[in-house]
């Protein structure tokens, strides 16, 4: 489903509750399916789309209902995230979690500038509180270094990050993966998932260096396009989380 140039083939969009077992992507005992003219929506690999909360089901259904003559997948971010959860995350959740934890081993927040002084201070002001949160709330005490030479993070810190990631169900892991990959920081991703940051603050933290350079030298269209795409991706992850 959601092939390029697909025409709208349905009239009515509804949702219905269904019972699920503990093996479903959310681990919940109830889920909600989206129906198109009474027929169940299926994912690109033919899994039935059942989401773990009524608010998310209503939001996904609204995306389908908003389509006009042609179905535009780019206008359906919540549907796409739900498909990702059931097709790509749930079947290999442990492997996905391991890949996401690797971002913590080279986390953006741990690599600092040596100059100019105002950028060094800016990074400290915005990133140190997030690392303190990771240490205090997650038990992950990460090492900070200067420049881009890789630094080995303590096994205990990486293990703490891994536990925080492994605690998530497939839907929350989907949102974490999207936010972490967009931001280049597992700490920022976890802060978004756990409510320590909202989407706007997560974008600001991940784009600190870029914003500094733009203020110094001005913006260009390419960097603005990248920023808008990043803002949209992290905002979509935040919305997805809020509906679970």
N, C-alpha and C positions, 0 to 999 in steps of 0.2 A: 504494500500500500504506500501511498505518497510517492508515486512515480512522477518524473518530470512531465509537465503539460497534461496532467490528468484532469479531465473534466469532472465537475461535480456530478455525481451519479445518484444522489440521495436527496430526499426532501426533509425528513424529520430526524432530529438528533435528540436522543434521550439517554438517561443513565438508569442502571438497575443494580441493586445490591446482590452480591453472590457470596456464598460461603466458600472459604478457601482453607487449605491446610497450612501447617506451619512451614511448609517448604516453599511457600510463595515468596516473591521478592521482598515483601515487607515484613514477613513473619507474623502478620496480623491474622485474625480469625475471620475477618470480613473484608471484602473488597467491592469495588464499584466498576462495572463495565460500561463502556460507551456503545450505544446502539445507533446504527444508521438505518432508518426505516425498519427497525426491529432486528437488524442483523448485527452481530458482534464485530467490532473493529478488531482487525488482526494486525500484528506487527509485520515488519518486512520479512521476518523469517517464520511467519504464520503462527506466532503465539498470540493467544487472545489477550487483548489489552484490558487489564484489570488493575486499577490503582487503589492504594490503601485508605483513601479518605474521600468523603463526599465533596468537600471543597475542591480538591484537585480534580475529581471527576467532572464537576460542574465547569471548572475552568477549561479543561481539555475539551469538553463538549461544546463550550462557547467558541473555541477556536474552529472546530469543525463547522459549527452553525454559521460562523462569520464568513465562510468561503463563498465566493460568488460563482461565476460560470466556470472558472478554472480553480483548481486547488493549488495554493501556493505554500509549499512546505516551509519556506522561510518565515511565513507569518504564523507558524504554529510551533513556537519554541517549547511550550510545555508538553505538547504531544511528542515532539522529538526527544525530549529528556525522558519521558515515560517509556518510549520505545527503547532508548538506550539502556534504561534500568532493567527491562525484562529480557532484552536480546543480548546485550553485551556485558552487563555488570553481574546480574544474578547468576548466570551459568558459570562464571569464573570469578566469584567475588574475592576469594583469597588472593588470586593472582593479581587482580586489579588493585587490591589494597597494597600489595607489595610494591607495585609500580608507583603508586601515589606516595608511599613512604619514602621512596628514593628522592623525592623533591626535598624532603626534610634534611637529607644528608648534604645537600648543596643549596640550602635555603637562601633566597635572595637577601633576607634580613641580616644574614651573617657576614656579608661581604661589603665592606665599607670603603669609602673614598679616603684618601690621605690628604687631599686638597681639592678645592679651596676650603678655607676654614668654615665659611658659612654653609657649604654643602655637608661637611663633616658634622656640624652641629644640627643641621636639619635632619640628617639620618638618625642621629642619636635621639633627638626629640620625638621623632615619629616611630622609630623602630625599636628602641630600647623598651618602651612600655609593652609592646607586643611580645618581645622575648621574655620579659618578666612575667607576663601572663602565662606564656607557655611553660615557664619554670614552675610557677606557683600553682596553676590549675591543672596542668597536664603532667607535671613532674619531668619535663624535658628541658634540661639545662644545656643550651646550645652554646658552642664556642664561636666567638666573633673574631674575624680576621680582617686585615687591610689588603686591598687590592683584589686580584682575581686568582691568586694561587690557591688551589684546593686545600681545604683543611678537613681532617678527619674528625667527625663528630663522635662524642662518647657513645659507646654502645648502649649505656643506660638511657641516654637522651633519645636515641633512635628507637629503642624499645618502648619508651613511653609514648612516642608519637605513633608507633605501630599499634599500641593498645587503643589509643584514641580512635584511630582509623578503623580497627577491627570491630569496635563496638557499634558501628553504624550499619543500618540495614541497607539493602541495595539501592533504595531510592535516595537516601541521604548520602550514600557513597557516590552516587551519580552526580549529585549537586556538588559534593566536595571535589570530585575529579574535575568537573568543569571549572570551578573557581580556582583550584590550585594550578591547573594547567594554564589558565588565562593569566593569573597573577605571577606565576613563577615562584610561588611560595606556599609550602604546606602550612606554615604557621598562619598566614593570612587566610587560607582556605578553611582551616579549622576554626579560626576566630569568627569567620562568617557563619559557619554551620552551627557553632555554639552560641551565637548571638553577641559575641564580644565586639564585632564590627558589623555595621550595615554595609550595603553594597557601595555606597558613595565613599565611605571611609576605606573600604578594601581597595577600591580603584586608586584612591589617593595614595595609599601606602605603597601599592605596587608600582605606581608611576612617579614616585618621588624624584628620581634622577631625571626622568624625561621632562617632568614639569619644571624642574630647575633649569634645564637647558633651554626649554622653550621661553622661559621668562628672560633668560640672558640674551638669546639670539633670535627669538621669534619663532612662530609656528609655521609649518608647511602643510600642504594638503595631505600628504601621505601620512604624516604623524597624526594629524587630526582624524583621519579615517581609521587608523589603528586604534586610537583612543576611543572613538565612538563604538567600534566593534567590541573592544574590551569592556566598556561600560555596559553594553547590551548583554554580553555573555554573563557577566557577574550579576547584573540585575535579574536576569532570567533565573539564574541559580538561586538567588535570594527569594524570588517569588515562588519558585518550585518548593523550596524548603518551608515557606510560610503556609503552604496549602496542605502539607502532610499532617 
